[in-house]
Amino acid sequence: MIELRPIQKENVNSFYQWLNDEEVIKYSLSLFQKLNSKEEIQKWFNTIIDDRVNLNKGIYIKGTNIFIGYAGISNISTTNKSGEYYIFIGDKDCWGKGYGTATTTEIIKIGFTEMELNQIMLTVSEPNTGGLKAYQKAGFKLEGRLRQAAFRDHEFHDKIVMSILKEEYQEKI
């Protein structure tokens, strides 16, 4: 369904469109709410391309070169063997078709097998029901909530904290 490959320099063109679509960035990084110009997007994108600390993968439809988003693990602690999962599917035509669940499953596999992590956590905006379902399908469990931690559509909402442990992943496979 999907292939995870390195992000390419030409992928920035997709971000020019995606980051200027309010629906696409609604529940994404707060930073995305502020990036408007091509110059700002290019500068941010260059940091992703040059990042050698975090796991950043482009999401492509399998068997094609169609780029639909990116995902990975950030805030990696080699001491604690943990990290924070993130995903951004910018291509709205790909929403609700299982690409998010497939991507999440693959990134978790990399985190636990190749990176030897023990715990992967994430935060998700409570109104993002599609994201919540995808994370639960992938095995993430509720840890708690950050009350009124996000401000979108002129109101505050909670961020849900979820995680999956290596032992839970191994039981699932």
MARDRENBA-331745 format. One record per atom (N, C-alpha, C, CB): residue in three letters; x, y, z. Coordinates in steps of 0.1 Angstrom, whole numbers, padded with zeros to 4 digits, always signed. Glycine has a CB too. Example, Ala and Ser with C-alpha at 12.3 -4.5 7.8 and 13.67 -1.06 7.14 Angstrom:
2
Ala+0132-0057+0078/Ala+0123-0045+0078/Ala+0132-0033+0078/Ala+0113-0045+0090/Ser+0128-0022+0071/Ser+0137-0011+0071/Ser+0129+0000+0079/Ser+0141-0006+0057/
// end
This chain:
173
Met+0008-0012+0000/Met+0000+0000+0000/Met+0009+0013+0000/Met-0009+0000+0012/Ile+0019+0013+0009/Ile+0028+0025+0010/Ile+0042+0020+0009/Ile+0025+0033+0022/Glu+0051+0029+0006/Glu+0066+0027+0007/Glu+0071+0039+0015/Glu+0073+0026-0007/Leu+0080+0036+0024/Leu+0087+0046+0031/Leu+0101+0048+0025/Leu+0088+0043+0047/Arg+0104+0060+0020/Arg+0117+0062+0014/Arg+0121+0076+0019/Arg+0116+0062-0001/Pro+0134+0079+0017/Pro+0139+0092+0021/Pro+0131+0103+0014/Pro+0154+0093+0017/Ile+0130+0114+0021/Ile+0123+0126+0015/Ile+0133+0132+0005/Ile+0120+0136+0026/Gln+0128+0136-0007/Gln+0136+0141-0018/Gln+0134+0156-0018/Gln+0132+0135-0031/Lys+0144+0163-0023/Lys+0143+0178-0024/Lys+0131+0183-0032/Lys+0156+0183-0031/Glu+0127+0176-0042/Glu+0116+0180-0050/Glu+0102+0178-0043/Glu+0115+0172-0063/Asn+0102+0171-0032/Asn+0090+0169-0024/Asn+0085+0182-0017/Asn+0092+0159-0013/Val+0094+0192-0017/Val+0090+0205-0011/Val+0078+0211-0018/Val+0102+0215-0011/Asn+0077+0209-0031/Asn+0066+0214-0039/Asn+0053+0210-0034/Asn+0068+0210-0054/Ser+0051+0198-0029/Ser+0039+0194-0023/Ser+0036+0201-0010/Ser+0039+0178-0020/Phe+0046+0204-0002/Phe+0044+0212+0010/Phe+0040+0226+0008/Phe+0057+0212+0018/Tyr+0044+0232-0003/Tyr+0039+0245-0007/Tyr+0024+0246-0007/Tyr+0045+0250-0020/Gln+0018+0235-0013/Gln+0003+0234-0014/Gln-0003+0230-0001/Gln-0001+0224-0025/Trp+0002+0220+0005/Trp-0004+0214+0017/Trp-0004+0224+0029/Trp+0003+0202+0021/Leu+0007+0231+0031/Leu+0008+0239+0043/Leu+0000+0252+0042/Leu+0023+0243+0046/Asn-0005+0255+0030/Asn-0014+0266+0028/Asn-0028+0262+0027/Asn-0010+0274+0016/Asp-0031+0250+0031/Asp-0045+0245+0032/Asp-0049+0243+0046/Asp-0047+0231+0023/Glu-0058+0251+0051/Glu-0062+0251+0065/Glu-0067+0237+0070/Glu-0072+0262+0068/Glu-0074+0230+0061/Glu-0080+0217+0065/Glu-0068+0207+0067/Glu-0089+0212+0054/Val-0058+0208+0059/Val-0047+0198+0059/Val-0039+0200+0072/Val-0038+0200+0047/Ile-0037+0213+0076/Ile-0028+0215+0088/Ile-0035+0217+0101/Ile-0020+0228+0085/Lys-0048+0215+0100/Lys-0057+0218+0112/Lys-0052+0211+0125/Lys-0071+0213+0110/Tyr-0048+0199+0124/Tyr-0044+0192+0137/Tyr-0029+0188+0136/Tyr-0052+0179+0138/Ser-0021+0195+0128/Ser-0007+0192+0126/Ser+0001+0201+0136/Ser-0003+0194+0112/Leu+0014+0200+0134/Leu+0023+0208+0141/Leu+0019+0223+0142/Leu+0037+0208+0135/Ser+0020+0229+0154/Ser+0016+0243+0155/Ser+0025+0251+0146/Ser+0019+0247+0170/Leu+0037+0247+0143/Leu+0046+0254+0134/Leu+0039+0256+0121/Leu+0059+0247+0133/Phe+0032+0246+0116/Phe+0026+0246+0103/Phe+0015+0258+0102/Phe+0019+0233+0100/Gln+0010+0262+0113/Gln+0000+0273+0113/Gln+0007+0286+0109/Gln-0006+0274+0127/Lys+0020+0287+0111/Lys+0028+0299+0109/Lys+0036+0300+0096/Lys+0037+0301+0120/Leu+0038+0288+0089/Leu+0046+0288+0077/Leu+0037+0291+0065/Leu+0052+0274+0075/Asn+0039+0303+0059/Asn+0030+0307+0048/Asn+0037+0309+0035/Asn+0023+0319+0052/Ser+0049+0315+0035/Ser+0056+0318+0023/Ser+0064+0306+0018/Ser+0064+0330+0025/Lys+0067+0306+0005/Lys+0076+0296+0000/Lys+0090+0296+0007/Lys+0078+0297-0015/Glu+0094+0307+0010/Glu+0108+0309+0017/Glu+0107+0302+0031/Glu+0112+0323+0018/Glu+0096+0305+0039/Glu+0095+0299+0052/Glu+0094+0283+0051/Glu+0083+0305+0059/Ile+0086+0279+0042/Ile+0084+0264+0040/Ile+0097+0258+0035/Ile+0073+0262+0029/Gln+0104+0264+0026/Gln+0117+0259+0021/Gln+0127+0258+0033/Gln+0123+0268+0010/Lys+0128+0268+0041/Lys+0137+0268+0052/Lys+0134+0257+0062/Lys+0137+0282+0060/Trp+0121+0255+0065/Trp+0117+0244+0074/Trp+0121+0231+0067/Trp+0102+0245+0077/Phe+0117+0229+0055/Phe+0119+0217+0047/Phe+0134+0213+0047/Phe+0114+0218+0033/Asn+0143+0223+0045/Asn+0157+0220+0045/Asn+0162+0214+0058/Asn+0165+0233+0042/Thr+0156+0218+0070/Thr+0159+0212+0082/Thr+0155+0198+0083/Thr+0153+0220+0094/Ile+0144+0194+0077/Ile+0140+0180+0076/Ile+0149+0172+0068/Ile+0125+0179+0071/Ile+0153+0177+0056/Ile+0162+0170+0047/Ile+0176+0168+0054/Ile+0164+0178+0034/Asp+0180+0178+0061/Asp+0194+0177+0067/Asp+0194+0170+0081/Asp+0199+0191+0069/Asp+0183+0167+0086/Asp+0182+0161+0100/Asp+0187+0147+0100/Asp+0167+0161+0104/Arg+0197+0145+0108/Arg+0204+0132+0109/Arg+0201+0126+0123/Arg+0219+0133+0107/Val+0193+0133+0132/Val+0191+0129+0145/Val+0177+0121+0146/Val+0190+0141+0155/Asn+0167+0126+0139/Asn+0154+0120+0140/Asn+0152+0111+0128/Asn+0143+0131+0141/Leu+0142+0102+0129/Leu+0138+0094+0117/Leu+0128+0101+0109/Leu+0133+0080+0122/Asn+0131+0105+0097/Asn+0121+0112+0088/Asn+0120+0104+0075/Asn+0126+0126+0085/Lys+0108+0099+0072/Lys+0106+0092+0060/Lys+0095+0098+0051/Lys+0103+0077+0063/Gly+0097+0098+0038/Gly+0086+0102+0029/Gly+0077+0090+0028/Gly+0092+0106+0016/Ile+0064+0093+0026/Ile+0053+0083+0024/Ile+0050+0084+0009/Ile+0041+0085+0033/Tyr+0051+0073+0002/Tyr+0048+0072-0012/Tyr+0039+0060-0014/Tyr+0061+0070-0020/Ile+0030+0062-0024/Ile+0021+0051-0027/Ile+0029+0040-0034/Ile+0009+0056-0037/Lys+0027+0028-0029/Lys+0036+0017-0034/Lys+0035+0016-0049/Lys+0031+0004-0027/Gly+0047+0014-0055/Gly+0049+0011-0069/Gly+0048+0024-0077/Gly+0038+0002-0073/Thr+0047+0036-0070/Thr+0047+0048-0078/Thr+0057+0058-0071/Thr+0032+0055-0077/Asn+0058+0070-0077/Asn+0066+0080-0071/Asn+0057+0091-0065/Asn+0076+0086-0081/Ile+0044+0087-0062/Ile+0035+0097-0057/Ile+0037+0099-0042/Ile+0020+0092-0059/Phe+0041+0111-0038/Phe+0044+0115-0025/Phe+0032+0120-0018/Phe+0056+0126-0025/Ile+0028+0114-0007/Ile+0016+0118+0000/Ile+0018+0124+0014/Ile+0006+0107+0001/Gly+0030+0124+0019/Gly+0033+0129+0032/Gly+0046+0124+0038/Gly+0021+0126+0042/Tyr+0047+0126+0051/Tyr+0060+0121+0057/Tyr+0056+0117+0072/Tyr+0071+0132+0057/Ala+0065+0109+0077/Ala+0063+0103+0091/Ala+0076+0100+0097/Ala+0053+0091+0091/Gly+0076+0097+0109/Gly+0089+0093+0116/Gly+0088+0093+0131/Gly+0100+0102+0111/Ile+0100+0094+0137/Ile+0101+0094+0151/Ile+0111+0105+0155/Ile+0106+0080+0157/Ser+0107+0114+0164/Ser+0115+0125+0168/Ser+0117+0124+0183/Ser+0108+0139+0164/Asn+0125+0133+0188/Asn+0128+0134+0202/Asn+0133+0120+0207/Asn+0116+0138+0211/Ile+0142+0114+0200/Ile+0147+0101+0203/Ile+0157+0101+0214/Ile+0154+0094+0190/Ser+0154+0093+0224/Ser+0163+0092+0236/Ser+0170+0078+0235/Ser+0156+0094+0249/Thr+0183+0078+0232/Thr+0190+0065+0232/Thr+0192+0060+0246/Thr+0204+0067+0226/Thr+0192+0069+0256/Thr+0193+0064+0270/Thr+0180+0057+0275/Thr+0196+0076+0279/Asn+0169+0064+0272/Asn+0156+0058+0276/Asn+0150+0049+0265/Asn+0146+0069+0279/Lys+0156+0048+0254/Lys+0151+0039+0243/Lys+0137+0043+0239/Lys+0153+0024+0247/Ser+0135+0056+0237/Ser+0121+0060+0234/Ser+0121+0071+0224/Ser+0114+0065+0247/Gly+0110+0074+0218/Gly+0108+0085+0209/Gly+0094+0088+0207/Gly+0115+0081+0195/Glu+0091+0099+0199/Glu+0078+0104+0196/Glu+0074+0102+0182/Glu+0077+0119+0201/Tyr+0064+0095+0179/Tyr+0059+0092+0166/Tyr+0052+0105+0160/Tyr+0050+0080+0165/Tyr+0053+0107+0147/Tyr+0046+0118+0141/Tyr+0042+0113+0127/Tyr+0053+0131+0140/Ile+0031+0118+0121/Ile+0027+0116+0108/Ile+0020+0128+0102/Ile+0018+0103+0107/Phe+0022+0130+0089/Phe+0015+0141+0082/Phe+0012+0136+0068/Phe+0024+0154+0082/Ile-0001+0134+0066/Ile-0005+0131+0052/Ile-0012+0143+0047/Ile-0015+0118+0052/Gly-0005+0149+0037/Gly-0009+0162+0032/Gly-0019+0160+0020/Gly+0002+0170+0027/Asp-0018+0149+0013/Asp-0027+0146+0002/Asp-0041+0142+0007/Asp-0020+0136-0008/Lys-0050+0151+0006/Lys-0064+0148+0011/Lys-0071+0137+0004/Lys-0072+0161+0010/Asp-0067+0134-0009/Asp-0073+0123-0016/Asp-0069+0110-0010/Asp-0068+0123-0031/Cys-0059+0110-0001/Cys-0054+0097+0005/Cys-0059+0096+0020/Cys-0039+0097+0006/Trp-0067+0105+0024/Trp-0073+0104+0038/Trp-0083+0093+0039/Trp-0078+0118+0042/Gly-0084+0086+0050/Gly-0094+0076+0052/Gly-0093+0064+0044/Gly-0107+0083+0050/Lys-0082+0061+0038/Lys-0080+0050+0029/Lys-0070+0039+0035/Lys-0075+0054+0015/Gly-0066+0041+0047/Gly-0057+0032+0053/Gly-0042+0035+0052/Gly-0059+0018+0047/Tyr-0039+0046+0045/Tyr-0025+0049+0044/Tyr-0018+0053+0057/Tyr-0023+0061+0034/Gly-0026+0060+0066/Gly-0021+0064+0079/Gly-0018+0052+0088/Gly-0031+0073+0086/Thr-0027+0042+0088/Thr-0025+0030+0096/Thr-0014+0022+0091/Thr-0038+0021+0096/Ala-0012+0021+0078/Ala-0001+0013+0072/Ala+0012+0020+0075/Ala-0003+0012+0056/Thr+0012+0033+0074/Thr+0025+0041+0077/Thr+0028+0039+0092/Thr+0023+0056+0074/Thr+0018+0041+0100/Thr+0021+0040+0115/Thr+0027+0026+0118/Thr+0008+0042+0123/Thr+0021+0015+0112/Thr+0026+0002+0114/Thr+0040+0000+0110/Thr+0017-0008+0107/Glu+0044+0006+0099/Glu+0058+0005+0094/Glu+0068+0013+0102/Glu+0058+0009+0079/Ile+0064+0025+0106/Ile+0073+0033+0114/Ile+0075+0026+0128/Ile+0067+0047+0116/Ile+0065+0021+0134/Ile+0066+0014+0146/Ile+0076+0002+0145/Ile+0052+0009+0151/Lys+0074-0006+0134/Lys+0083-0017+0132/Lys+0098-0012+0131/Lys+0079-0024+0118/Ile+0100-0002+0124/Ile+0114+0004+0123/Ile+0119+0008+0137/Ile+0115+0016+0114/Gly+0110+0015+0145/Gly+0114+0019+0158/Gly+0118+0008+0167/Gly+0102+0027+0164/Phe+0110-0003+0167/Phe+0113-0014+0176/Phe+0123-0024+0171/Phe+0100-0021+0179/Thr+0124-0026+0158/Thr+0134-0036+0153/Thr+0147-0030+0149/Thr+0128-0043+0141/Glu+0147-0019+0141/Glu+0160-0013+0137/Glu+0166-0003+0147/Glu+0158-0006+0124/Met+0157+0004+0153/Met+0162+0015+0163/Met+0163+0009+0177/Met+0153+0027+0162/Glu+0158-0002+0179/Glu+0158-0009+0192/Glu+0152+0000+0204/Glu+0172-0012+0196/Leu+0141+0007+0200/Leu+0134+0015+0210/Leu+0125+0005+0219/Leu+0125+0026+0204/Asn+0122+0010+0231/Asn+0113+0002+0240/Asn+0099+0009+0240/Asn+0119+0002+0254/Gln+0098+0022+0238/Gln+0086+0029+0239/Gln+0085+0040+0228/Gln+0084+0035+0253/Ile+0073+0040+0222/Ile+0071+0051+0212/Ile+0058+0058+0217/Ile+0070+0045+0197/Met+0058+0071+0218/Met+0046+0078+0222/Met+0042+0088+0212/Met+0049+0085+0236/Leu+0030+0094+0213/Leu+0025+0104+0204/Leu+0015+0112+0212/Leu+0019+0098+0192/Thr+0012+0124+0206/Thr+0001+0132+0210/Thr-0008+0134+0198/Thr+0005+0146+0217/Val-0021+0134+0200/Val-0030+0136+0190/Val-0042+0145+0195/Val-0036+0122+0185/Ser-0046+0154+0186/Ser-0057+0163+0190/Ser-0070+0155+0192/Ser-0059+0174+0179/Glu-0077+0158+0202/Glu-0089+0150+0205/Glu-0099+0150+0194/Glu-0095+0155+0218/Pro-0101+0161+0187/Pro-0111+0161+0176/Pro-0106+0153+0164/Pro-0114+0175+0172/Asn-0094+0149+0163/Asn-0088+0142+0152/Asn-0092+0127+0153/Asn-0073+0143+0151/Thr-0104+0124+0151/Thr-0109+0110+0153/Thr-0103+0100+0143/Thr-0125+0110+0151/Gly-0100+0104+0131/Gly-0093+0095+0122/Gly-0080+0091+0127/Gly-0092+0102+0108/Gly-0072+0100+0132/Gly-0059+0098+0138/Gly-0060+0088+0150/Gly-0052+0111+0141/Leu-0069+0091+0159/Leu-0071+0083+0170/Leu-0074+0068+0166/Leu-0083+0088+0179/Lys-0083+0066+0157/Lys-0086+0053+0152/Lys-0074+0046+0146/Lys-0097+0053+0142/Ala-0066+0053+0138/Ala-0054+0047+0132/Ala-0044+0043+0142/Ala-0048+0057+0122/Tyr-0042+0051+0153/Tyr-0032+0048+0163/Tyr-0037+0036+0171/Tyr-0030+0060+0172/Gln-0050+0036+0174/Gln-0055+0024+0182/Gln-0053+0011+0174/Gln-0070+0026+0186/Lys-0056+0012+0161/Lys-0055+0000+0153/Lys-0040-0005+0153/Lys-0059+0003+0138/Ala-0031+0004+0153/Ala-0017+0001+0153/Ala-0012-0004+0166/Ala-0009+0013+0148/Gly-0020-0003+0177/Gly-0016-0008+0190/Gly-0013+0002+0201/Gly-0004-0017+0188/Phe-0014+0015+0197/Phe-0012+0025+0207/Phe-0023+0025+0218/Phe-0011+0039+0201/Lys-0019+0027+0231/Lys-0028+0028+0242/Lys-0028+0042+0248/Lys-0024+0017+0252/Leu-0039+0045+0254/Leu-0041+0058+0261/Leu-0032+0059+0273/Leu-0056+0060+0265/Glu-0025+0070+0273/Glu-0016+0073+0285/Glu-0023+0084+0294/Glu-0002+0078+0281/Gly-0029+0093+0287/Gly-0035+0105+0294/Gly-0039+0116+0285/Gly-0026+0110+0305/Arg-0041+0127+0290/Arg-0045+0139+0282/Arg-0038+0152+0287/Arg-0060+0140+0282/Leu-0035+0160+0278/Leu-0030+0173+0281/Leu-0042+0183+0279/Leu-0017+0178+0272/Arg-0047+0188+0290/Arg-0059+0196+0289/Arg-0057+0209+0282/Arg-0065+0198+0303/Gln-0066+0212+0273/Gln-0066+0224+0265/Gln-0053+0228+0260/Gln-0072+0236+0274/Ala-0046+0218+0255/Ala-0032+0220+0250/Ala-0030+0225+0236/Ala-0024+0207+0252/Ala-0042+0226+0229/Ala-0041+0230+0215/Ala-0052+0241+0212/Ala-0042+0219+0205/Phe-0049+0250+0204/Phe-0059+0261+0201/Phe-0061+0261+0186/Phe-0054+0275+0206/Arg-0073+0256+0181/Arg-0077+0256+0167/Arg-0091+0260+0166/Arg-0075+0242+0161/Asp-0095+0266+0155/Asp-0108+0271+0152/Asp-0114+0280+0164/Asp-0118+0259+0150/His-0105+0288+0169/His-0109+0298+0179/His-0113+0291+0193/His-0120+0307+0174/Glu-0109+0279+0195/Glu-0112+0273+0208/Glu-0101+0263+0212/Glu-0125+0265+0207/Phe-0100+0260+0225/Phe-0090+0251+0230/Phe-0096+0237+0229/Phe-0086+0254+0244/His-0087+0227+0227/His-0091+0213+0228/His-0079+0205+0235/His-0095+0207+0215/Asp-0082+0193+0240/Asp-0072+0185+0246/Asp-0064+0178+0236/Asp-0079+0175+0255/Lys-0052+0174+0240/Lys-0043+0166+0233/Lys-0043+0152+0240/Lys-0028+0172+0231/Ile-0045+0142+0233/Ile-0044+0128+0239/Ile-0030+0123+0238/Ile-0055+0119+0232/Val-0025+0117+0248/Val-0012+0111+0249/Val-0014+0096+0248/Val-0004+0115+0262/Met-0007+0090+0238/Met-0008+0075+0236/Met+0006+0070+0235/Met-0016+0072+0224/Ser+0008+0057+0238/Ser+0021+0051+0236/Ser+0019+0036+0233/Ser+0030+0052+0248/Ile+0030+0030+0228/Ile+0030+0015+0225/Ile+0044+0011+0230/Ile+0028+0012+0210/Leu+0045-0001+0237/Leu+0057-0006+0241/Leu+0062-0017+0232/Leu+0055-0011+0256/Lys+0075-0020+0232/Lys+0080-0030+0224/Lys+0074-0044+0226/Lys+0095-0031+0226/Glu+0071-0047+0239/Glu+0065-0060+0243/Glu+0051-0061+0237/Glu+0065-0062+0258/Glu+0044-0050+0236/Glu+0030-0050+0231/Glu+0031-0052+0216/Glu+0023-0036+0234/Tyr+0041-0045+0210/Tyr+0043-0047+0195/Tyr+0046-0062+0192/Tyr+0054-0038+0190/Gln+0055-0068+0200/Gln+0059-0082+0197/Gln+0047-0091+0199/Gln+0070-0085+0207/Glu+0038-0088+0209/Glu+0027-0097+0211/Glu+0017-0096+0199/Glu+0019-0092+0224/Lys+0017-0084+0192/Lys+0008-0082+0181/Lys+0012-0089+0168/Lys+0006-0067+0179/Ile+0025-0091+0167/Ile+0030-0097+0154/Ile+0031-0112+0154/Ile+0044-0091+0151/
// end
